[in-house]
């Protein structure tokens, strides 16, 4: 679906220029790379006229648009936004930050330094009060609310094409209007030069999804990985899973995360585990060789928080999707190579929030078969991004007054996904149906019923789901059945923190805040218990923060609040 490290995006900016000076100024603006067009152009002729005074409301709109641009998840777009704000004299929001993707090695002293803050963020019309101290501006007319943003403008492709002068001004650069492509000529010099416009035209003039012919080497590698995956899937489906316990540990890794491990991911075809902490530091480790391969920061904005790690195109040269708690998505390539990771694209998957909510608490899941990215959180909808078509495919009403706290997509049936809510309810959706909502049920009825984890049971059955709540109960659901639950497991009492469902093997795992992991079969039989013990220095290991299974082997990676990541394997598993 994604080739050459390029993923879906849309035009980063629809504005043609940048304003200079005060909104009340009558002076003509400079007609340069950062100027505006004060002369009219009609029928191919330039009509010179007296510059019009800038409207306060329009100036406010432009400032707010640039303010939002300066906080874009894409480093390149954010840099342009900060540059514009600096030009118009808003300095306190344009403090320099180090480039995203800098090394985040445990021994790097630069990591302990505080990150310069960029105050305020115009995510929605209710987030930014111009007179509230975020922006030192005085308006003689009441400030207007920022325009409602189009979701399609949130996706950006940022680094698969370099800025080169000969590409920006060449005749075949793909510019829709040649007057905007070059500064030569008297008439052309009157038009504003838009770096973003030139970049977008050069980048979008060729079809994103038209992949070049794969080499024989790449095809052979893909076929080999497909054979490996099919063989391992058959073993997972037909072999009985033996017990998993403390003796099953094959590797342990101290990530040295200051805030503990927040999420982890096992690569399917390499002995590699990827982990991230709440500060969005990402580290990559080879667990067979016990070697740290790479480490870097996802971004350098002050607002931190990680939601999930996903792999795109796992059969090819996979890309790493990093979802932040604020809904921003960043995708990386070459992330296993020390210091050579490349930022491919970034976009905001969700925007706006419910009244009274101060954060988005985004949850996402990726469905490789359909090319869909599902995203939700403290909003009233579930956003469906079609990365093949480079656009927001749908905004699905959640049909609930509560927020989504967990998402899981089916790896067998494209367009089908399940959502767990903070009130303990579970809903199954299928975008192929007219109503999209297939069924809603509320299996978790305890006082603390927040759904912590959810997943589809392995197999071809469309409606079999496993759901776990913070209260400690695990519910096995069959949406086709009239009963709310088929099976209930009281795994942990009021302390469940993580759930993992194997993609193909009949096994699930749950973790608790009491340093305990339990492994169950799909019939409810407990297959093992993993207790985190005291270390030889009498240091108590932290609560379980995340669990994840290897997609094609019975390998379990567990992350803890004390920055430890452990990997467990059953007796029948062999790492590659």
N, C-alpha and C positions, 0 to 999 in steps of 0.2 A: 504494500500500500504506500509506503513512504520510501523514496529512493534517494540515495546520495545525501542522506542527512537532512532532507528538506521535508518539512511538515506544513500543515495548512495554515494559511494566513489571509488577511485582507488588507486593503490599503490602510496605512497607519494614520493618515491625516487627510482631511478633505479641504483644509484651508489653503489658500494660495500664498499668503504672506504673513508678515509679522509687523505689528504696529510699533512705532517709536513714540516716545515722549508722553506727555500728559494727555488725558482724554479731552481736555478743554483747549488744547493747542490748536491755533489756526494755521500754523506754519506747515508748509508742505513737507511730507515725509521723504526721507531719502529713498531713492529708487535703486536699491542694491540688493544683495543677497538677503538682507533682512528688512527690506522696505515694503511699502504697500503701493498699490497702483491707484494713483489719484487721477489719472487721465483715462478717459473712456476709449474703448476700442469697439468699432462697429464696422461691419462690412469690410474687414481687413484693413481699415484706415485708423490711424491714431488721431483722436480728436483732443487737442489740448484745451483744457478748461481749468478754471480756478479751483484749487483744492477745496473740498468741503470740510467743515469742522467735523471732527470725530464725535460720534454720538456716545454719550456716557454708557448707555446700556450695551451698545455693541462692544465698547472697550471692556466693560466688565465681563461680557461673555467670552471675549478673546483671552482675557487674563485667566479666567477660570479654566478655559480649555487648555491653555498652556500649563496651568498649574497641575491639571490632571495628567497632561502629557509628561510632565517632569517626574511623575510617580509611576510611569509605565513600567511593567515588569521587564521590558526589553531594555538592556543597558544603553543601546545606541539611540533609541527613541527618547529615553529619559534624559540622556545627555543633551539632545537637541532642545528638549523642553526647558531644561535648566539654563541653557544658553540664551534662549529667548527671554526667560524671566530676568536673567542678569542684564540683558540689553535694555529692558524697560524699567530697570531699577529696583527689582524685587530681589534683593540680595540674600535675605535671611533664609529663603527657601532654595537657594542654589549653592549651598555649601558643598564643597567637593567631597566626593566619596571615592574610595578606591574601586577600580574596575571589578565588575562581577566575575567570578570564576578564579580569583586569586587563590593560591595554595592555602589550604587550611590544615597543615600538618600539625600533629600534636606538639612538636617541639618548636613551632614557629612563634616567636615572641610577639609578632604583630597581631596574632589572633586575640591577645588579651587586651589590646587597646580598644578604647571605646569608639564606636562608629559615629561619625558626625550625623546629626539628626537633620531631617528635612521636615519641617513642621507642616502639619495639616495634610489632608488628602481629600480631594473632591470626588468621592466615589458615587455619591448620589446627592440630590438637591438638599437633603437633610443633614449632610455630614459637615458642610463647610459654612461657617458664619463669617462673612467677610469682615464684619465689625467686631468679631470676637477675639481678635488679637493674632490670628493665624497669618494675616497678611497686612502689612503696614501701609494701607492705602486709604485715602479719604475720597469719598464720592459725594458729589453735590446732588445727585439723584439717588433714590433708593436702589440698592443693589438688586439685581435680578437673579433668579435661580438659574443654575447652570442648565444647559439644554440636556434633555434626556438622551442618553447615548445609545447608539445603535449597537446591538451585540455583535454585528458583523464587523464593526470597526475595532473590536477588541483583539482580534488575532493579528499577529505581525510576524513576518518572516524577516530575520534580522541579519544573518551572517553567512548565507550561502552565496552572496554576491558582494565583492569588495567594491568600495568607492574608487573609481578610476576616472580621471578627467576625460580620457579619450573615449570611454564608454558613455559618459554622461552627455557629451556634446557631439557624438558621432551621428551621421545621418541615419544609421540603422539601429539607433538606441531604443526604438519602440515608442517614442514619445507621441502622444496623441496629437499634440499641437507643436509643430516645429518652432513656433515663436518662443515656446517655453524651454527649448532645449539648448539654446546657445545665447551667449551674450554679445555676439558679433552683430554689426549693423546698427544704424541709428534707431530704427524702430524697435528692434529687439532689446536694445539697452534700456528702453522705457519700461519693460516688463520685469516683474520681480523674478528673481532666480530662486527656485524652490529645490533644495537638496532632496527633500523627501519625495517630491514629484518625480525628479529625475531617477532617483533610486527605484521607486515603485514601478515606473514604466519599464526601466531596463530589466527589472526582476520579473515582472508579470507578462512580458511580451512573449514568453515561451511557456508552454503548458507545463505545469508543475508535475503532473502525473504521467507524462510521457517519458518513461524510463529508457535509458540507453540499453543497447543489447548487452546482456550479462555475459561475462567471459566464461569460458569453459571451467575455469578454476572456481568461480563463484557458484556456478550451477552444480558442480561436483560437491562442493562443500554443503550446499543446501540439501542435496539429495542424501548426503551422509547424515546430516542432522535430522532429516525427516525419518530416515530408517531407525536412527537411534531413538527418536521420540516414540515411534510406533512400537518398537520392541519393548521399551520401558512402560508404555501405557498398557500393553497386554499383560506384562508382569504385574503391574499394579492392580489390574482388574481381576486377575485370576488367582493371585497368590494370597494366602492368609497372612495378615499382618501380625507379626510377633510383638512381644511387649516392648515398650519404650520406658526406660527408667534412667536413673543416674549412671548406671553402668553403660548406657548406650551413647554416652557423650564421645564424640570423635574430635571435637575441636572447641577451643574457648579463646575468645578474643577480647582484650581490654581496649575498647575504642578510644578511651581517654576523653570521652565527651563530658563536658562540665555539667550538663543538664541531663545526662543519661541518654540511653538509646530510645528514640521515639518510634522509629519504623525501620524495617529491614526487608531485604529482598534477596532471594537466591537465584543466581543465573542458571538457566536450564542446561547449557552445554559446556560450562567451565566451572571449576571448583572455586567459585567467587561468590562472596556475600557483600552486599552493599547496605550500608547503614547510614542513618541520618538522625540528628538530634533536634531539639526544639529550636535551637539557634540556626537551623538549616545548614549545618556543616555536614558534608557528605564525605564518607570514607569508604574505600574499596579494598577488600582484603581477600587474599588467596588462602583458603583454610587448609589446603593440603600442604602448602609450603610454609604456612604461617608467616606470610609476607604482606606488608602493607603496600598496595599497588599505587594508590592515589588518594588525594584528599583535596577538597576545594569547598569554597562557600557558594551556596546557591545564588545569593545576591547580597547586597550590602546596604539595603534600606533598613531603617531602624526597627520597623515592625517585623517581628520574627514569628515563626510557627510553622511546623511541618504537618502535612496531612497524610500523604501517601507517596510511595515510589511505585512506578509501573514501568514495564519494559514494552517498547514498541518494536514490532518486527523481530521477534525473538529467533526466527529461523534465519534471518540475514544478520548483517551487522546491526545489532540492536541499538536503539536509542533509549536513553533514560529520561522518563517523564517524572518531574518532581512537582508535586502539588503542594502549594502553601495553604495555610489556614485561612488566608484572606481570599482564596479562590484563584490566585494567580498561578498559571501553569508555565513552567520553564522546561525546555527539552534540550538534552545534551548529547553529543556524540563524542566518541573517543574518550569516554569517561574512565576507562581502566588504565589509560596511559598517563604516567606521572607528569603533571604540568602541561599536558597537551589537550585537555578537555576543551571542547568547542561548544559555545552556546548557539543552538540551532534556531530556536524560535521561542517566543513568549507571548502569552495572551491572558486575558482575564476571563475565566470560565463562568463566573457568576458576578452579578452586579446588583447593588441595592440590598436592603435587608429589611426585616420586619420591624415595625415600630417598637421601640423599647429595647431593641437588641443592639448591643454596642460592638459586636464582632460577628463575622460571617460563619466561623467554624465550618469551613467547607469540607465536604466529603466527596470523593470522586472514585470512579472505577473505569477501567479501560476494557473494551471488547474488541479483540483483534479481528475476529471473524467478520464483523460488520464495519469496523473502522470507526466505531462510535466511542466518544468519551462522555460519560454521564457525570454530572456535577450538581450538587445542591448544598444545602446548609441552612442557615437562618433566613431562608427565603421561602416564598410560597409556591415555588415551581421547581421542577427538575429540568436542568438544561441538558439538551442532547446536541453534542457537537459532532458533525460529520466531517472528519478530517480528510476524507477522500475528496469531498466537494469543497473543502475549505470554507465552511460556513456553519452557522448555527442552524441545525436542521429543525429543531422544535423546542418549544418551551412548554413542558407538560405540567399542568396543574397537579400539585401533590394531593389535592382533595382532602386536606387535613389542616386544622388550625395549628398543629404542632410542627416543629422543625424536623427535618431529616437528620438522623444521627449515624446512619450506616447505609452503604450502597453496595450492591453486588450484581454483576452482570453474568448472564449465562454464557458459558464457553461453548455451548452446543447449539443453542437456538439464537440466531442473530436477532437483535431487536428486543430481546426479553431481559428484564432486570427486576430486581427486588429492592425495596427500600424499607428500612427500619426507622421508627420515629421515637422521639423522646418520651412519648406517653405509653410505650410498649406495644404499639400497633405495628403490623407488617402489611405491606401492600405489594402485590405483584402486578407488573406492567408489561404490556406487549405493544410496541408501536405499530405492529401490523394490524391490530384490531381498531375499529372505529373509535371506541371510547378510550382505548389505551389502558385504562385501569381494568385488570382482569378480576381481581378479588382483593378485599380488605378484611383483615381479621386482627384481633387483639389477644395474642397468646400470653403476653406478659401482663399480669394484673397486680403485681406487688406494688408496694408504696413507692419503691425506687425501681421503676420499670424501664428506664432508658435502654434502648437497644444498643449494645456495645459492638456486636459483630453479627454479620449475616452472610450466608453463602448458599449456593446451590449444591445439592447432594450430587455426587458423581453418578454418571449414567445418562441415559437418554430421556428419562422422565422429565417432563417440562415443569411440573409444579411442585417438586419436592425441595424444600428449603430447610436450612438449619438456622435458628436464630437464638442469640444469647443476650440476656439483659444484665444490667449492672447488679441486680439483686442476686445473681448467681445461678439462675435456672437456664437450661438449654432446652429449646423446644424444637421438635422435629415436625414439620408441617407438610401436609399434602393439600395443595390448593384445590384440587379436584374433589377432595373429600368434604363432607358436610361438617365434620368435626373440626374444632379449632386446632387441635394438636393430635398427632399420632403417637408421640412418645415424649415424655418429660424426664429430664435428668437434673437433679439438684446437685450441681457440680460444686458450687462455692456459695457460701452464705454471705450475701451482701458485699462481696468483694471482687466480683468477676471484672477483669480489666481487658481481656483479649480473647479472641476466638479465631481459629484457623480451620478451614475445611479443605481437605486434599482434593485436587482437581480430578483425580482418577481412582485413587485407592479408597476403600471404605473405612476412612479414619478421620477423626476430628480431634482437635486439641483446644483446651481452654486454660487460661492463666488467671491468677488472682493477685491481689495486692499483698497476700500473705506468703509470697515467695514459693508458690506452688503451681505446678503444671499437671494437668490430668489429661490422659489420652483415652478416647472412647472409640468403639466401633459404631457403625450406623445402627446397630441393634441395641445400643445402650450399654454394652459390656465394657467395663473399664479395663483397658489394656495396659495401663501403667501409670505410675506417678513419679514425677520428677520434683524432688525437694531441693531447693537451693540451701546449701549448707553454709555454716560459718567457715570462713577461710582460716588458714593457719595463723593469720594475724588477728583473729577474732573479730574481723570486720563482717558485719551482717550484709549479705547481698540484698539488693533492692528488690522491689516488687516487679512483677512481670509487666512489661509495657507493650510488647508486641510479639506476635507469633506468626510465622509464615512457613508453608510447606514448599518443598521443591516440586515443580509441576510434574516431573516424570519419575521421581524416586521418592521413597519413603524417608525423606530427610526433613527434619524440623529445626528451624532456626528460632531461637528465643532471645529477645532483647529485654534487658532489665533497666530499672531506673538508676542503677549504679554504673552504667556504661558498659556492662558486660554483655557480650553476645556469645551464646553457646549453640552448638550444632549437635543434634542427636540423630542416630540412624538405627533402624531395626536390623536384625541379624541377616536379613535377606538383601539388604541394600549394599551397593558397592559404588563408591564415588568414582567419577570418571577422571 
